[in-house]
C-alpha cells in the first residue's frame, strides 16, 4: 500500500465505470437513428416505458430484453 497526502491506497487503477443498461439502450437507439416512438412501436411498449428504461428508472427484465433485442444489442446486456 502506498500513501499519498496522508491517504492509503492500493496503487491499483480504478476500473472504468461500465455504462448503465439505460445508457446502452439510449446510445443504441440514437446510433440507429430511431426515435422513442420508433422503439415503442417496435417493442409494443409505451414511450414512457422506453424513456423509463433509458433513464434507469425501470428494471423490468422482460422490457429490457425486448428493447435490447429490437436494437440489436441483446448480447451487450
Residue frames as qw, qx, qy, qz and C-alpha x, y, z in Angstrom:
[[0.000, 0.888, 0.460, 0.000, 0.00, 0.00, 0.00],
 [0.407, 0.283, 0.000, 0.869, 1.18, 3.48, -0.80],
 [0.163, -0.734, -0.453, 0.479, 0.49, 6.70, 0.98],
 [0.262, 0.368, 0.285, 0.845, -0.31, 9.95, -0.73],
 [0.221, -0.485, -0.007, -0.846, -1.42, 13.12, 1.05],
 [0.320, -0.236, 0.668, -0.630, -1.92, 11.08, 4.21],
 [0.844, 0.122, 0.118, -0.509, -4.27, 8.61, 2.49],
 [0.395, -0.264, 0.867, 0.153, -3.53, 4.94, 1.99],
 [0.769, 0.428, -0.032, -0.473, -4.41, 3.34, -1.31],
 [0.890, -0.058, 0.438, 0.109, -3.55, 0.10, -3.03],
 [0.164, -0.521, 0.550, 0.632, -1.95, 1.70, -6.08],
 [0.366, 0.299, 0.832, 0.291, -4.34, -0.11, -8.40],
 [0.135, -0.036, -0.326, -0.935, -6.08, 1.81, -11.11],
 [0.493, 0.303, 0.536, -0.614, -9.79, 2.25, -10.67],
 [0.321, 0.241, 0.819, 0.410, -11.62, 0.36, -13.36],
 [0.190, -0.059, -0.259, -0.945, -13.72, 2.46, -15.71],
 [0.473, 0.224, 0.589, -0.615, -17.38, 2.53, -14.85],
 [0.181, 0.233, 0.867, 0.401, -19.46, 0.38, -17.16],
 [0.294, -0.126, -0.205, -0.925, -22.33, 2.20, -18.84],
 [0.484, 0.114, 0.643, -0.582, -25.76, 1.57, -17.38],
 [0.368, 0.340, 0.846, 0.179, -28.32, -0.56, -19.18],
 [0.248, 0.849, 0.381, -0.269, -30.34, 2.57, -19.86],
 [0.028, -0.771, 0.366, 0.520, -27.32, 4.34, -21.34],
 [0.296, -0.136, 0.852, 0.409, -26.63, 1.36, -23.61],
 [0.340, 0.584, 0.737, 0.018, -30.23, 1.33, -24.82],
 [0.154, 0.907, 0.134, -0.369, -30.30, 5.09, -25.46],
 [0.163, -0.613, 0.569, 0.523, -26.93, 5.01, -27.22],
 [0.338, 0.095, 0.877, 0.328, -28.04, 2.14, -29.47],
 [0.305, 0.744, 0.580, -0.127, -31.33, 3.86, -30.29],
 [0.080, 0.896, -0.091, -0.426, -29.63, 7.11, -31.22],
 [0.273, -0.434, 0.711, 0.482, -26.88, 5.37, -33.20],
 [0.317, 0.283, 0.861, 0.280, -29.56, 3.71, -35.33],
 [0.098, -0.084, -0.255, -0.958, -31.46, 6.95, -35.80],
 [0.311, -0.490, -0.796, -0.170, -34.59, 5.66, -34.05],
 [0.278, -0.492, 0.120, -0.816, -36.97, 7.88, -32.17],
 [0.275, -0.083, 0.783, -0.552, -38.58, 6.91, -28.88],
 [0.725, 0.275, 0.134, -0.617, -41.79, 6.39, -30.87],
 [0.630, 0.420, -0.612, -0.230, -40.00, 4.00, -33.24],
 [0.178, 0.231, -0.906, 0.308, -38.72, 1.84, -30.39],
 [0.452, 0.064, 0.571, -0.683, -42.05, 1.94, -28.58],
 [0.757, 0.329, -0.115, -0.552, -43.91, 0.83, -31.68],
 [0.553, 0.393, -0.731, -0.066, -41.42, -1.94, -32.46],
 [0.158, 0.158, -0.880, 0.420, -41.38, -3.33, -28.91],
 [0.442, -0.534, -0.659, -0.291, -45.04, -2.82, -28.03],
 [0.400, -0.419, -0.475, 0.662, -44.06, -0.59, -25.12],
 [0.056, 0.957, 0.284, 0.004, -45.18, 2.97, -24.49],
 [0.393, 0.704, -0.205, 0.555, -42.87, 5.92, -24.99],
 [0.454, -0.746, 0.280, -0.399, -42.99, 6.43, -21.21],
 [0.946, -0.258, 0.192, 0.042, -41.80, 2.85, -20.65],
 [0.782, 0.409, -0.033, 0.470, -38.93, 3.21, -23.13],
 [0.057, 0.804, -0.215, 0.551, -37.97, 6.51, -21.54],
 [0.700, -0.625, 0.249, -0.239, -38.00, 4.92, -18.08],
 [0.961, 0.010, 0.088, 0.262, -35.70, 2.14, -19.34],
 [0.568, 0.588, -0.081, 0.571, -33.27, 4.64, -20.85],
 [0.136, -0.751, 0.252, -0.596, -33.27, 6.71, -17.66],
 [0.396, 0.111, -0.837, 0.362, -32.65, 3.65, -15.44],
 [0.429, -0.166, 0.374, -0.806, -35.99, 4.05, -13.70],
 [0.911, 0.064, 0.056, -0.403, -37.40, 0.71, -14.95],
 [0.088, -0.515, 0.851, 0.050, -35.50, -2.52, -14.47],
 [0.862, 0.140, 0.331, -0.356, -38.10, -5.00, -15.73],
 [0.427, -0.332, 0.754, 0.373, -36.01, -7.80, -17.31],
 [0.537, 0.473, 0.686, 0.132, -38.61, -8.59, -19.95],
 [0.279, 0.942, 0.148, -0.113, -38.82, -4.99, -21.19],
 [0.222, -0.765, 0.498, 0.342, -35.04, -4.63, -21.12],
 [0.514, -0.074, 0.793, 0.318, -34.56, -7.82, -23.19],
 [0.481, 0.679, 0.553, 0.044, -37.32, -6.86, -25.63],
 [0.144, 0.970, -0.053, -0.190, -35.84, -3.40, -26.19],
 [0.328, -0.622, 0.627, 0.335, -32.24, -4.63, -26.40],
 [0.579, 0.169, 0.759, 0.244, -33.27, -7.27, -28.91],
 [0.414, 0.833, 0.367, -0.015, -35.11, -4.72, -31.06],
 [0.043, 0.953, -0.258, -0.156, -31.98, -2.55, -31.03],
 [0.842, 0.416, -0.311, 0.148, -29.66, -5.47, -31.83],
 [0.119, 0.634, -0.593, 0.482, -27.70, -5.24, -28.58],
 [0.867, -0.397, -0.103, -0.285, -29.10, -8.14, -26.57],
 [0.874, 0.060, -0.311, 0.369, -25.63, -9.67, -26.26],
 [0.275, 0.458, -0.315, 0.784, -24.34, -6.48, -24.56],
 [0.525, -0.548, 0.075, -0.647, -26.94, -6.54, -21.81]]
